[in-house]
């Protein structure tokens, strides 16, 4: 009887406990649905320690540092980009095909080839300084594989100089430092604009290199009532861009040119002259006396270009002289021009049968602003030797 009573009491207690727990759960669910916080007691031993969050000002400081670093990086990238935005990359390709018409041999080439292909980079620097680096190509000779290889043709900077306090007459001057143009050949090439077909006289006869290492100055002299005078003076190694300097001697040269007459119908008549003194030592002694001089006249108008030059002096301890006469003229077809040129050069006037006579003639066509084509013939004879004649298809591509 007692055992049955105890069992009844225990069962009644369990029922009350279960009912109480269910009531608590229902109350909590109702509170959650209403968005209220339910407070429940948790034993102290089960309470987890709270995580200490960084202070608001610390987070702000970190964000400012990160943003500042990102801004500096962006500015650096933009500065590098803007500093090189005015760098200009260009160049030119001279491509041709040749075939001997007269007195060729069994081994005479009938071939396509690249006469010139260069990459040209020009960049404006601070204080109005400008720079130029030009790579050209030449064929490796004397090797089993005669590849075209790159070499430096120009690498110089130009620095305008402010000389207003020293000016007795109005003039400008720009210093030129590095591997640069010699003072005559580049100017002469521009008179007829046929460098892509044939070199001008001094370059073609190896009297002077087209570029060399050293310093120079160029500019204009403007005197009221007189034609403006352009000048270019150089102090160079004298051995040219393809040869290393082997002594302490230098070459000093000067070119002057001026548009002496202008007329709407006749065009512009330009007169020019140069002097080149080679092998000058530190005492300004003229050494071997290998000095050259030249004179030129150039006439340009809307219908034709006419150019003539004379050179004389000494080269390689021999007296030299020569002349070149040429013209480019329109053929009444858009973009089509004819040209003719005659060169006469004697590398040693004190010896016989050295005279070199060369003639050039043909037709050019301007396919576009940057593309030119030519069909031309070039003849050459030295002394009483055999004349050779070569037919060419020349082309020039500028980019």
HUMO-V789078 format. One line per field, one symbol per residue. ss: DSSP state (a for helix, b for strand, c for the rest). psi: psi as a letter, one per 40 degrees, with the letter a starting at -180 (. if undefined). burial: 1 if it has 16 or more other ideal C-beta (glycine too) atoms within 10 Angstrom, else 0. Layout:
ss: ???
psi: ???
burial: ???
This chain:
ss: caaaaaaaaaaaaaaaaaaaaaaaaaaaaaaaaccccccccccaaacccccccccaaaaaaaaaaaaaaaaaaaaaaaaaaaaccccbbbbbbbbbbbbbbbccccccccbbbbbbbbbbbbbbcaaacbbbbbbbbbbccccccccbbbbbbbbbbbbbcccaaacccbbccbbbbbbbbcccaaaaaaaaccccccccaaaaccccccbbbbbbbbbbbbccccccbbbbbbbbcccccccccccccbbbbbbbbbbbbbbcccbbbbbbbbbbbbbbccccccccccbbbbbbbbbbcccbbbbbbbbbbbbccbbbbbbbbbbbbbcccccbbbbbbbbbbbccccccccbbbbbbbbbbbbbbccbbbbbbbbbbbbcccccbbbbbbbbbbbc
psi: dddddddddddddddddddddddddddddddddefihhhihhiddehiiihhiiiddddddddddddddddddddddddddddedehhhaaihhiiiihhdhfiidehigiiihdhhihhhihhaifeiiihhhhiiihhieidhgihiiihdigiihhhhhfdeehdihiihhihhahiiieddddddedeffdediiiddddefdiieiihaiihiaihhhheiihhiihiihideeidehiheaeiihhihhhiigehhhdddahhhiiiihhhifhaeefiebeegiiiiiihhhhaedihhhiihiiaihffihiiiihhiihiifehhehiiiiihhhhhegeeiifehhhiihiahihgdadehiiihihhihhhbeihhihhhihiihhi.
burial: 000000000000000000000000000000000000000000000000000000000000000000000000000000000000000000111111010000000000000000111111101000000011111110000000000000001111111000000000001111010111111111111011111111111111101111111101111010000000111111011111100000001111111111100000001011011111111100000000011101010111000011111111101000010111011100000000101010111111000000111111010110000001110101111100000101110111100
